């Protein structure tokens, strides 16, 4: 009786280890090559993506969207109390298993006059479509 229980427990442990191992993906962020990109104006963004940005703009968001042979990557930084913010691209490159994207929010300079209006800074870039997931860094 005890032997059957032990065999069952060991079998379940082995099975759970195999299932977990199958779901693990090796993260390889080593750059293969930089990707060329274009920063888009709002009117250049495909409508379905723009609708999603409008829905999510009040909070921090990260969205990728493939459309007509291009990959669009959008990164928003949520509601800011004033204007004067910009976004600086840090990186966009292809690794063996992902596209890596990095952008930073840059606040207004201390002596810069800013509009006392709420803003929703975001960036949308357009690059070649690749069959990989996007990793936001």
ABEGO torsion letter per residue (X at the ends): XAAAAAAAAAAAAAAAAAAAAAABBBBBABBABBBBBBBBBAAABBAAAAAAAAAAAABBBBBBBBBGGBBBBBBBAEBBABBGBBBBBABBBBBAABBBBBBBBBBBBAABBBBABBBBBBBBBBBBBBBBBBBBX
